[in-house]
Amino acid sequence: MNRAANGPERAAASHELAPLLSGIAAGDRSALATLYSRTSAKLYGICARLLPSEADAQEVLQDVYLTVWRRAGLYDQAKASPITWLGVMARNKAIDRLRMRKLDTDELDAAAAVADDAPTAFEVIEQGQEHERLAHCLDELEPNQSAMIRAAFLDGATYAQLAERETVPLGTMKSWIRRGLLRLRGCLEQLVSP
């Protein structure tokens, strides 16, 4: 992942999406339509990777945009970029859908691919941690660790998908991400300690 190339693109996307969220908060339906056209493919991808059926992914995606319509005024640019805020919402709603479904034994194996409930970088953001600290600490990681953590927690990729993409064993991928998360936690703890 080339952060140098993606940095300006992310900043431009954030610059374009934040005003749309403000417009939605003010009741502007065209802002919602524009936000949908710019972000629905990415958010649908997150939902589709986590949910067992296309119908579930479509329903969750619809629920995401209904929630955006009702809660856009709660978006705080100081805590997360617009796409991060939307991605967290999509991921959480998809996981909630999985938890709400009454799983039979065949579906339990499919649910094993869902990320565990341990605190994630997203939960740190949602609990009011400053986005700048998280971004700083992610940048402090080795580029490969940072890229894998971003892919797993921002894009919703599973460890198995990442292992296949990087052509490494699943255990190796889990170790990379676990070590990265430990370093990330240590960095965040250093930034908040007096």
Secondary structure, DSSP 8 states (H G I E B T S, - for coil): --HHHHHHHHHHHHHHHHHHHHHHHTT-HHHHHHHHHHHHHHHHHHHHHHSSSHHHHHHHHHHHHHHHHHHGGG--TTT--HHHHHHHHHHHHHHHHHHHS---HHHHHHHTTS--SS--HHHHHHTT--HHHHHHHHHHS-HHHHHHHHHHHTS---HHHHHHHHT--HHHHHHHHHHHHHHHHHHHHHHH--
